[in-house]
Amino acid sequence: MANNVTGYFDFNNLGSLRSQAVSDESRKDELLQKVGVEYESAFFKLMFDAMRKASEPLKSDLNESASMDQYEDMFFTEASHFIAQGQPLGISEWLKKYQLAGEAPER
């Protein structure tokens, strides 16, 4: 059964990936990595959205429009996914090691 995450906040399929990783030991590492990358991508997207909101007072009225806002949103969505796949912060590794695999973190 192919289980593709259709969006950055598709938590139903992310949960399904996690349950497959628990039940299918042969693909566990691959599936846990996919789940971790998707969560990291969502984190980057939230971070970019907060940065955009914080910089709104600095925007010029000359180039502000709904279409420009939509373009920026699409750009930052793709950028967050690209960054999460290539230059991770370590959230996916943390999720993979401690949260999704069931290990307890060292104190």
C-alpha distance (Angstrom), angle and dihedral (degrees) to the residues before:
residue distance angle dihedral
M1 . . .
A2 3.80 . .
N3 3.74 111.7 .
N4 3.77 113.6 -169.6
V5 3.76 123.9 178.7
T6 3.79 103.2 -127.0
G7 3.78 98.6 -165.7
Y8 3.75 142.6 13.3
F9 3.79 92.6 -102.0
D10 3.82 98.5 37.6
F11 3.79 94.7 130.7
N12 3.82 94.5 166.9
N13 3.80 92.4 63.6
L14 3.81 90.9 40.3
G15 3.81 88.2 56.2
S16 3.78 89.6 47.5
L17 3.81 90.3 52.0
R18 3.79 89.1 51.8
S19 3.80 93.4 50.7
Q20 3.81 90.2 48.2
A21 3.80 89.4 51.4
V22 3.79 90.6 53.4
S23 3.82 93.9 48.1
D24 3.84 100.1 36.8
E25 3.81 107.4 58.1
S26 3.82 94.0 -179.9
R27 3.84 93.2 62.5
K28 3.80 97.5 30.2
D29 3.82 97.7 111.3
E30 3.81 93.0 45.3
L31 3.80 93.8 49.0
L32 3.80 94.0 44.0
Q33 3.81 89.2 51.5
K34 3.84 90.3 52.3
V35 3.80 91.5 50.4
G36 3.80 91.3 47.5
V37 3.80 93.4 49.8
E38 3.81 91.7 49.7
Y39 3.81 91.9 50.7
E40 3.79 90.4 47.6
S41 3.79 89.9 49.6
A42 3.81 89.7 52.6
F43 3.81 89.5 50.3
F44 3.82 91.9 51.9
K45 3.82 90.1 48.5
L46 3.80 91.5 52.6
M47 3.80 89.8 47.6
F48 3.82 92.2 50.8
D49 3.82 90.9 47.6
A50 3.80 90.6 52.7
M51 3.81 90.9 48.9
R52 3.81 91.2 50.1
K53 3.79 91.6 49.3
A54 3.80 91.7 48.9
S55 3.80 91.5 51.9
E56 3.84 95.7 48.7
P57 3.83 93.7 100.5
L58 3.81 88.6 58.0
K59 3.81 94.6 54.9
S60 3.77 120.1 111.0
D61 3.79 120.2 -127.0
L62 3.80 89.3 -137.6
N63 3.79 96.5 77.7
E64 3.80 101.5 23.4
S65 3.79 117.6 120.0
A66 3.79 140.5 137.1
S67 3.80 91.0 -107.2
M68 3.80 91.5 52.7
D69 3.81 90.0 50.4
Q70 3.80 90.2 50.2
Y71 3.80 91.3 48.8
E72 3.81 91.3 49.8
D73 3.80 90.4 49.2
M74 3.82 91.7 51.8
F75 3.81 90.6 45.8
F76 3.79 94.0 51.3
T77 3.81 91.6 45.2
E78 3.80 90.6 55.3
A79 3.81 92.4 41.1
S80 3.81 91.5 52.5
H81 3.80 91.3 51.8
F82 3.82 92.2 46.1
I83 3.81 93.0 49.1
A84 3.81 92.9 46.6
Q85 3.80 90.3 54.2
G86 3.79 96.7 44.9
Q87 3.80 110.5 26.2
P88 3.79 108.6 22.4
L89 3.79 124.8 -171.7
G90 3.79 91.2 -140.5
I91 3.79 97.7 -100.3
S92 3.80 91.0 117.0
E93 3.81 91.5 51.3
W94 3.81 90.4 48.0
L95 3.80 91.6 49.4
K96 3.78 91.2 46.1
K97 3.80 94.4 48.8
Y98 3.79 104.4 37.3
Q99 3.77 113.2 14.0
L100 3.79 106.9 33.4
A101 3.78 99.9 31.1
G102 3.79 93.0 48.6
E103 3.81 98.8 -121.3
A104 3.78 120.8 142.5
P105 3.82 115.6 -121.9
E106 3.78 117.7 -117.8
R107 3.78 116.2 -109.4
